[in-house]
């Protein structure tokens, strides 16, 4: 909510579908960030072995 500057009142006024869509988007972004982090760690690790 902070990232989007939504107050609790704004969040409460979203219907269940809107909330579900927002939560799914956040989950997808988190999964992508974890994937990119693992890839960066893998690349860093392979560079250190050279």
HURA-V590843 format. One line per field, one symbol per residue. ss: DSSP state (2 for helix, 1 for strand, 0 for the rest). phi: phi as a letter, one per 40 degrees, with the letter a starting at -180 (. if undefined). psi: psi as a letter, one per 20 degrees, with the letter a starting at -180 (. if undefined). A space follows every 50 residues. Layout:
# HURA-V590843
ss: ???
phi: ???
psi: ???
This chain:
# HURA-V590843
ss: 00000002222220022222222222222222222222222222222200
phi: .cccgccdcccccccccccccccccccccccccccccccccccccccccc
psi: hghjkprhhgghiqrhggggggggggggggghggghghggggghghhii.
